[in-house]
Amino acid sequence: MSEQVKKRIPFCPMLSMGIGDYKVCVQDDCAWYMSSTKTCAAYVIAHNNILEIKSKQGK
């Protein structure tokens, strides 16, 4: 598998947490996968939290 293809395959943050190896996202078969954004809900939650923290720091 080429490096470019590997970069496009999303990893599951929930299954990969705490282990040395990354687990591939199973997409539609995962309860955390959001098909509308084609990403994991954990990423969306983390991204929103980072934006909220940055907005509070700017005040």
N, C-alpha and C positions, 0 to 999 in steps of 0.2 A: 504494500500500500504506500502510495507516495505521501510525502510530507504535507503537500497541499490538501490532500483528501483527509488526512489525519486532523488538520487544523479545523476543518469544517464539521467534524463529528463532535457534538456537544457531550460533555462529561456530566455525570450526575453528581451534584455536590452532596446529596444526602447519602448515596451509597459509597461515595469515595471518602467520606469524612473519617479520619482516624486511621486510615490504612495507607500504605506506601504506594498502592497502585490505583489508578483512576478507573472507574467503572463507566462504561458508555451509557448515555441516556437512552432509555427505551421509548422515549417520546410518547406517543399516544397511549401506550400501555402503562404509563406512570400517572399516578394520582396528582403529582406535583407539576406535570407538564401542562403548559398553557399553549394550546394550538394557535390561538389568536396572535400571540407574540413569538411563537416558535421557540420558547425558552422555558426554563424551569421557574416555578413560582418563587423558589428560594433566591434566585438571582434578582427577580423583580423586587422582592421584599428588601433585599440588601441594598439594591440601587436606590430605592425610595428612601430608605433610612439614611443612606449617605447624603442624599440631597437635602433631607430635613436637617441633619446635623450641620451641614455646610451653611444652610440658610440661617440657623440659629447662631453660628459662630460669626456671621457677618453683621449681626445686630449689635 
